Structure formats: structure tokens, C-alpha cells
Amino acid sequence: SLATPESLRFEPIRALVNNNSATEMLVRHDLMAGAVLGQMDGDLTTFDLHLKSEYRQYRDEAGGTGSTGVPFRETRDEQSYGFRLAHSREIAGARLALSADVRNRRLLEDPNIGSHRSIHSGISASLAVPITLALMVTPSARLERFLDRGRLSPGAHLRLEIVRGLALTGGISRSHRFPSFAEAFGIRSLALPLATPDPERHDLITAGLIAGDSAGSRVSIGVFHRKIAGTIVLDSAGSPGDPPLAYLRSGGETRSGMSGAA
């Protein structure tokens, strides 16, 4: 039997083809507006509106080198609009913070994918409680829903003032990253979609030191350890064809590092 020698074989994802008859156009608009209402007793309310539009068009006129020989045109129009309302106030020495956000997202892709619409909504709450003059504990939670899937993300943060101007901080939390429309529904000319649009799960542990003075100067340094379950990656589709890539699950990964700010 005949077989291609190993030295001549290649992976489809690593092959480079220059198609001089193909063009791609990207147009994006972002608009944001907000208002802040503060009161003398420390209450603070914020309201934000946002609008986003992203348009992509890919064309292959099938007349040049590297072309498939078949004329092809794809358009992808993704739009979203929504708001976020947040309020914080002091209650019996503790600081309560509440927020709610809603984003209406719509995708229109031609050909093959059609139109998709989903509402991304969430509510969050946190309560900063002074246990002692030096120790502050802040439990928090966020409930989020997108693509017919809901997730609860709890967390807690503490701050311990060691001496005046120097504090030890630490935290533990679980959060979720929901797929983008590209990951959930794919891109016809580029990548296949996820098998199921479940979100990534992020478990995070942090610790650090914060130093500051009465003039407002502040320096912080910290370490973090993040464990991600169900990581979404863009990889080879596994077999030659169109599209060549696919959004897949890598199983999970772990990230650790340091951060600082001044």
C-alpha cells in the first residue's frame, strides 16, 4: 500500500495558505452612559447603560491563489444592550452592597447559523462586617444566568490591620465564566461550537499585604492560586475540512502567580 512519508505529513492547523482573493471586515461600536448619586449619610447609587455592536464580514471571491474555488460570503452581527444598577449603604456599622445587571444579547449569522438571542442576568450582594477594630470580613455571592444555565458564585474576603497603615488580606471565591456567542454557536468560516455551552468554573484563593498612609499613597502585593474546571480552548477540529478549528474542553488547568500595585 502507498502511504505519505512521515517527513511530508503535516497537521491541518499548522498549514499556512495565502488566499489573496479573501477579505475580512470588522466594525465595532461601544456606547456607555452612567449616573452616580451620593448622599451625605454615605449611601451611593450608580446606574450604567451600555450598547455594543460588532459586525464581521468574510468574503472569498474564489478568483485568486489559495482560494477554495467556490465563492463564499459570511456575515456575523452580534449586538447587546443592557444596564447595571448598584447601591451601597451602611447598616449598623456594616457596609451592604447590592447590584443587578441585565444584558440582552443577539446574534445574527448568515449562512447556516441563523439568529440566536439570550438574556444574561445577574444579582450580587456583599456585606462588609467589622468583627473588631482591626478585622473586617466580607462575605459575598452572585447568582448569574445565561444560555438557560444558572450558577451561584460565593466568596469571602478578610482584611486584618496588623499595625497602623499595614494590613493583611485574604480571600476565597468561586466564579463562573459563561461562553461567548462565538464559543457557544461557533463561527462558520473558522471554528465549530462547543458541544454544550456550560460555563467554566474558577476557584480562587488570594493572600496579600497592603500598605498605605493618610495622604492616600498605597502599595499592595499579593499571591493567587486559581483552579479552572471545564476550560474552553480553541484547537484543531481533529480532521481536515471546513471549518478547521473547534472550541473544545481541555478538562482543567491551574494558574498561580503574584500581583502588585502602587
Salt bridges, closest charged atoms under 4 A:
GLU6 OE2 - ARG9 NH1 3.11
GLU11 OE2 - ARG14 NH1 3.82
GLU24 OE2 - ARG56 NE 2.64
ASP30 OD2 - ARG28 NE 2.77
ASP43 OD2 - ARG89 NH2 3.67
GLU54 OE1 - ARG28 NH1 3.70
GLU61 OE2 - ARG59 NE 3.07
GLU74 OE1 - ARG56 NH1 2.73
GLU78 OE2 - ARG105 NH2 3.14
ASP101 OD1 - ARG142 NH1 3.06
GLU109 OE1 - ARG76 NH1 3.13
GLU144 OE2 - HIS120 NE2 2.72
GLU144 OE1 - ARG142 NE 3.45
GLU183 OE2 - ARG177 NH2 3.18
ASP198 OD1 - ARG149 NE 2.51
ASP198 OD1 - ARG151 NH2 3.98
GLU200 OE1 - ARG177 NE 3.10
GLU200 OE1 - HIS202 NE2 2.94
ASP203 OD1 - ARG174 NE 2.67
ASP203 OD2 - ARG201 NE 3.51
ASP242 OD2 - ARG188 NH1 3.31
GLU253 OE1 - ARG255 NE 2.79
